[in-house]
Amino acid sequence: MEVLIMVGQLLLGLSILVGVHEWGHMVAAKSFGMRVEKFSIGFPPKIWAKQIGETEYSIGAIPLGGFVKITGMIDESLDTKTLSEEPEPYEFRAKPAWQRLIVMLGGIIVNVVVGVIIFISIALVDGETYLTKDELNKHGIAAYELGEQLGFKTGDKIINVNGQDFERFADVMSPSMLMGSDGYFTVDRGGEEVRIDMPNDFVEKFSGKNAPQVIEPRMQFTVGEVASESNAEKAGLLAGDRFVKINSNDIKYFDQIGSALDTLKLTVIDALVLRDGQEVNLKIDVSDEGTIGFYPIRELNYVEREYGFGEAMSVGTTRAFSVVWLNIQGINKMVKGEVSARKSMAGPIRIATMFGGVWDWGRFWYLVGLLSMVLAFMNLLPIPALDGGHVVFLTWEIVSGRKPSDKFLEGAQKVGMVVLLSLMAFVIINDTISLF
């Protein structure tokens, strides 16, 4: 069932994004009097089609893209049978270069607009919940294995990031920090300032199926829900209990209990808990996974902030375009050899796992907004067969006054199609390998 939900969200998200992208091309073309022969979401074979006026609207069985066929345009269909004849007034090739340029940018522009609107809406509806720097440093951080490899130690207090002060915990391991170069942290370790450098390839550590934890706020906790039929319930652990000791080890923070249980798998522990001001001794079996079966109530004070419409517009727009900047940084890292394409590029399978096996509308729209900005950016790359390839040729025509020959454009389109199909095959195979 989870797989079906993942696939369902992926297909709905792609249908929305491809639909608005191709709609942008079509509206721009029709507004300049160009004939649009076909509008398709998905690639053939067709599973539904309807002729409305001059345009056939259809849904294809292969939901990995879509297309708009504009008369007189050399596109992925490579239909060139009429190019030897004089162009009709309604053909793409008969229109001025600036109009053709707007048509090719139409899909990208609509994707950007949709992405920005989604991010603005999320900011307006959900506001923001975050942990402040002061709250983070109240007890310092808990460093997990990857954090320790980086150089953090449990109890460190983070002073700044890249020499700059920060406001939120999310700023510490933000995508921009991970995608940047020569990043570093300054921490207070027992009253001494220590610099921790981040390797430029550190982002590759997050390319697996589950992103590993690096650091988290060190937090005190009480027992929340005790799982039914768990070892904790059988031993008599109750909601509201506070751990004091496990065996002879003092327990104050949540990371301490995790570390203790991880070394005590398949043993029986002596747990001392505080319950209604009284100390209670319990003997609890630890599972082979190092758990006993309860959910903690984490004692952290988060700031909840609501945004007015003006603030939401600013915050949402900034977040939307930060996606583009992160993609630019990612490509720069691949070009410089700091990260591998195999670990950095995601295809439909990985994207489906991002949606998850539970239908969450908040996460769905966030990912659709993110993918809309990614689609706009990727389509602007100067690769023939992508919109960006057409934009390059049209820009050359406008600047130089010379139009590339139809034969050249046809050849470029063929090369671009080979590149795109190769990339698609690569990411699908790479996604499949990453599942194992």
C-alpha positions in Angstrom: 0.0 0.0 0.0 2.9 2.4 0.8 4.4 1.8 -2.6 1.0 2.7 -4.3 0.8 5.9 -2.2 4.3 6.9 -3.2 3.6 6.2 -6.9 0.2 8.0 -6.7 1.8 11.1 -5.2 4.6 11.0 -7.8 2.2 10.7 -10.7 -0.1 13.4 -9.4 2.8 15.8 -8.8 4.4 15.1 -12.2 1.1 15.6 -13.9 0.6 19.0 -12.3 4.1 20.1 -13.1 4.1 18.9 -16.6 0.6 20.2 -17.2 1.4 23.7 -16.1 4.7 23.7 -17.9 3.2 22.7 -21.3 0.3 25.0 -20.7 2.7 27.9 -20.5 4.2 27.0 -23.9 0.7 26.6 -25.4 -0.8 29.8 -24.0 2.3 31.8 -25.2 2.1 30.2 -28.7 -1.7 30.7 -29.1 -1.4 34.3 -27.9 1.0 35.0 -30.9 -1.3 33.2 -33.4 0.7 30.0 -33.6 -1.2 26.8 -34.3 -0.9 24.2 -31.5 -1.6 20.8 -32.9 -1.1 18.7 -29.7 -1.0 19.1 -25.9 0.0 16.0 -24.0 0.6 15.1 -20.4 2.7 11.9 -20.6 4.2 10.3 -23.7 2.5 7.9 -26.1 0.7 5.5 -26.4 -2.4 7.6 -25.7 -4.8 6.5 -23.0 -7.2 9.5 -23.6 -7.5 12.1 -26.2 -10.0 14.9 -27.2 -9.9 17.3 -30.1 -10.9 20.9 -29.2 -10.6 23.3 -32.1 -7.2 23.0 -33.7 -5.6 21.2 -30.7 -5.7 17.6 -29.6 -5.5 17.3 -25.8 -4.3 13.9 -24.6 -2.9 11.9 -21.7 -0.1 9.4 -22.5 0.6 6.1 -20.8 4.2 7.0 -19.9 3.9 9.7 -17.2 7.5 10.9 -17.3 7.0 14.2 -19.1 4.8 15.8 -21.8 4.9 17.9 -24.9 3.2 20.6 -26.9 3.4 20.3 -30.7 3.5 23.7 -32.4 3.2 23.7 -36.2 6.5 24.6 -37.9 8.7 24.0 -34.8 11.5 21.4 -34.8 10.9 19.6 -31.5 11.3 16.2 -29.9 8.8 14.7 -32.5 11.4 15.5 -35.3 8.5 16.1 -37.7 10.2 18.1 -40.5 8.1 17.1 -43.5 6.8 20.6 -44.0 10.0 22.5 -43.5 10.9 22.5 -47.1 7.8 24.5 -48.0 7.2 28.2 -47.4 6.0 28.8 -43.8 2.4 29.6 -43.2 1.6 32.7 -41.1 0.4 30.5 -38.2 3.7 28.4 -38.0 6.3 28.8 -35.3 9.0 29.4 -37.8 7.1 32.3 -39.4 7.0 34.4 -36.3 9.7 36.9 -35.1 12.5 35.5 -33.0 11.4 37.5 -29.9 7.9 35.8 -30.0 9.5 32.4 -30.5 11.8 33.1 -27.5 8.8 34.0 -25.3 7.1 30.8 -26.4 10.1 28.7 -25.4 10.4 30.5 -22.0 6.6 30.1 -21.4 6.9 26.8 -19.6 9.8 27.8 -17.5 8.1 31.1 -16.5 4.9 29.2 -15.4 6.9 26.7 -13.4 8.6 29.5 -11.6 5.3 31.3 -10.9 3.7 28.0 -9.6 6.7 27.2 -7.4 6.8 30.7 -5.9 3.0 30.7 -5.3 3.2 27.3 -3.5 6.1 28.4 -1.3 4.3 31.7 -0.5 1.1 29.7 0.4 3.0 27.3 2.6 4.6 30.3 4.5 1.2 31.9 4.8 -0.7 28.8 6.0 2.0 27.1 8.2 4.1 30.0 9.3 7.4 28.7 10.8 8.4 26.7 13.8 12.1 26.8 14.8 14.6 26.3 17.6 16.6 29.4 18.5 20.3 29.5 18.9 19.9 30.1 22.7 17.6 27.1 23.1 20.0 25.0 21.1 22.9 26.0 23.3 21.0 25.6 26.6 22.4 22.1 27.0 24.7 22.0 23.9 24.4 19.5 21.1 24.3 15.7 20.9 26.8 14.4 18.3 26.0 11.2 16.4 28.5 9.0 14.6 28.6 11.2 11.5 28.8 14.4 13.7 31.8 12.9 15.6 33.5 12.1 12.3 33.1 15.7 11.3 34.7 16.8 14.6 31.7 17.6 16.9 31.5 16.3 20.4 28.4 15.9 22.6 28.0 19.0 24.8 29.5 21.4 22.2 27.8 24.8 21.9 27.7 26.3 18.5 28.9 29.9 18.4 28.8 30.6 14.6 28.6 29.2 11.1 31.3 30.3 8.6 32.2 33.1 11.0 28.6 34.4 11.0 26.0 34.4 13.8 22.9 32.4 13.2 19.3 32.5 14.5 17.9 29.0 14.0 19.2 25.5 14.6 18.1 24.8 11.0 20.8 27.2 9.8 23.6 25.0 11.2 23.1 22.1 8.8 21.1 24.0 6.1 21.2 22.8 2.5 23.2 26.0 1.6 25.8 25.0 4.2 26.0 21.5 2.9 26.3 22.6 -0.7 28.8 25.4 0.0 32.6 25.2 -0.1 35.1 25.5 2.7 32.4 25.8 5.3 33.3 25.6 9.0 31.7 25.9 12.5 33.0 27.5 15.6 32.0 25.8 18.9 32.4 26.4 22.6 33.9 23.2 24.0 34.3 23.5 27.8 35.1 27.2 27.6 37.5 26.8 24.6 36.7 27.9 21.1 37.2 25.1 18.5 37.0 25.3 14.8 35.4 22.4 12.9 35.9 22.3 9.1 33.3 20.7 6.8 34.8 18.7 3.9 33.5 19.9 0.5 32.2 16.4 -0.3 30.3 16.1 3.0 26.9 16.3 1.3 27.5 12.9 -0.2 27.0 11.4 3.2 23.3 12.2 2.8 22.8 10.4 -0.5 21.6 7.1 0.9 18.1 5.9 1.4 17.9 7.5 4.9 19.7 10.7 5.7 21.9 10.0 8.8 21.8 12.3 11.8 24.8 14.5 12.4 23.9 16.5 15.4 20.7 17.4 17.3 19.9 19.6 20.3 20.7 17.9 23.6 17.4 17.6 25.4 15.9 16.6 28.7 12.9 14.3 28.4 10.1 12.5 30.2 8.4 9.2 29.1 5.5 9.9 26.8 3.5 7.1 25.2 4.6 3.5 26.2 4.1 1.1 23.3 1.5 -1.6 23.9 3.0 -5.1 24.6 6.5 -3.6 24.7 9.2 -4.5 27.1 8.8 -1.1 28.7 5.1 -1.8 29.4 5.7 -5.3 30.7 8.3 -3.9 33.1 5.8 -1.2 34.4 7.2 2.0 32.8 4.5 4.7 32.8 4.0 7.9 30.9 5.4 10.8 32.9 8.3 8.8 34.3 11.7 10.4 34.2 14.8 8.2 33.9 17.5 8.8 36.6 19.9 5.9 36.0 20.3 2.9 33.8 22.5 0.3 35.6 25.1 2.6 37.1 25.0 5.3 34.5 23.3 8.6 35.2 20.6 9.6 32.7 19.7 13.2 32.1 19.5 13.7 28.4 17.8 11.7 25.7 21.0 11.0 23.8 22.4 9.3 26.9 19.6 6.7 27.0 20.1 5.9 23.4 23.8 5.4 23.8 23.3 3.3 26.9 20.7 1.0 25.3 22.8 0.6 22.2 25.5 -1.1 24.2 23.0 -3.2 26.2 21.1 -5.1 23.5 19.5 -8.4 24.6 20.2 -7.7 28.3 18.1 -6.8 31.3 18.7 -3.4 32.6 18.2 -1.9 36.1 16.3 1.3 35.5 15.8 3.9 38.2 13.0 6.3 37.3 11.4 9.3 39.1 7.6 9.0 39.4 5.5 11.6 41.2 8.6 12.5 43.3 9.4 8.9 44.2 12.2 6.8 42.9 11.1 3.5 41.4 13.3 0.6 40.3 12.4 -1.4 37.2 14.0 -4.3 35.3 13.5 -3.9 31.6 14.5 -6.2 28.7 16.3 -4.5 25.9 15.5 -5.6 22.3 18.1 -6.7 19.7 17.7 -3.2 18.2 18.6 -1.5 21.5 15.1 -0.3 22.3 12.6 -0.9 25.1 9.4 0.6 23.6 8.5 4.2 24.6 8.2 7.6 22.9 9.8 10.5 24.7 8.4 13.9 25.4 11.2 16.2 24.4 11.6 19.3 26.6 12.5 21.9 24.0 11.0 25.3 23.5 10.3 26.0 19.9 9.3 29.4 18.5 6.1 29.4 16.5 5.8 32.3 14.1 3.0 33.3 11.8 3.5 35.4 8.6 1.2 38.1 7.2 0.7 38.2 3.5 3.6 40.6 2.8 6.0 38.6 4.9 4.8 35.3 3.4 5.5 36.8 -0.1 9.0 37.7 0.9 9.8 34.4 2.7 8.1 32.2 0.1 9.9 33.9 -2.8 13.3 33.6 -1.1 12.7 30.0 -0.3 11.6 29.2 -3.9 14.7 30.8 -5.5 17.0 29.3 -3.0 16.1 25.9 -4.6 17.6 27.3 -7.9 20.7 28.5 -6.2 21.2 25.1 -4.5 20.9 23.4 -7.9 23.6 25.8 -9.3 25.8 24.9 -6.3 25.2 21.2 -6.8 26.2 21.4 -10.5 29.3 23.4 -9.6 30.3 20.7 -7.1 29.9 18.0 -9.7 31.9 19.9 -12.2 34.7 20.5 -9.7 34.7 16.8 -8.8 33.7 17.4 -5.1 30.6 15.2 -5.4 29.8 12.4 -7.8 26.9 12.5 -10.2 25.8 9.0 -9.2 25.2 10.1 -5.6 23.8 13.6 -6.5 21.3 13.0 -9.2 17.8 11.6 -8.4 15.3 10.1 -10.7 11.6 9.2 -10.4 12.2 6.3 -8.0 14.1 8.5 -5.4 11.6 11.3 -5.9 8.8 8.8 -5.1 10.5 7.9 -1.8 10.7 11.6 -0.9 6.9 11.8 -1.1 6.7 8.9 1.4 4.3 6.0 1.9 1.8 8.2 3.9 -0.3 10.9 2.0 0.7 14.1 3.7 -0.7 17.1 1.8 1.7 19.5 3.4 4.7 17.5 2.3 3.1 16.9 -1.1 2.7 20.6 -1.9 6.2 21.4 -0.5 7.8 18.8 -2.9 5.6 19.9 -5.8 6.8 23.5 -5.2 10.4 22.4 -4.9 10.2 20.2 -8.1 8.5 23.0 -10.0 11.6 25.2 -9.4 13.9 22.4 -10.2 12.0 21.7 -13.4 12.3 25.3 -14.4 16.0 25.4 -13.7 16.7 22.1 -15.5 14.7 23.1 -18.6 16.8 26.3 -18.8 20.0 24.4 -19.2 21.5 25.0 -22.7 21.0 21.4 -23.9 19.3 20.9 -27.3 15.8 19.4 -26.9 15.4 21.3 -23.7 13.8 24.7 -23.6 17.2 26.1 -22.8 18.7 24.8 -26.0 16.0 26.6 -28.0 16.6 29.8 -26.0 20.3 29.7 -26.8 19.6 29.4 -30.6 16.9 32.1 -30.5 19.1 34.4 -28.5 21.9 34.0 -31.1 19.4 34.8 -33.8 18.2 37.9 -32.1 21.7 39.2 -31.3 23.4 38.2 -34.6 20.4 38.6 -37.0 21.2 35.2 -38.5 18.9 32.2 -38.0 20.5 28.7 -37.6 19.5 26.5 -40.5 16.7 24.0 -40.1 19.2 21.2 -40.8 21.4 22.4 -38.0 18.4 22.7 -35.6 17.3 19.2 -36.6 20.7 17.7 -35.9 21.0 19.6 -32.6 17.6 18.2 -31.6 18.7 14.7 -32.3 21.9 15.1 -30.2 19.9 16.6 -27.4 17.4 13.7 -27.4 20.3 11.2 -27.2 21.7 13.2 -24.2 18.4 13.4 -22.5 17.5 9.7 -23.0 21.0 8.7 -21.7 20.5 10.9 -18.6 17.1 9.4 -18.0 18.4 5.9 -18.3 21.3 6.8 -16.0 19.1 8.2 -13.2 16.6 5.3 -13.4 19.3 2.7 -13.2 21.1 4.7 -10.5 17.8 4.9 -8.5 17.2 1.2 -8.8 20.8 0.4 -7.6 20.3 2.7 -4.6 17.3 0.7 -3.4 19.6 -2.2 -2.5 
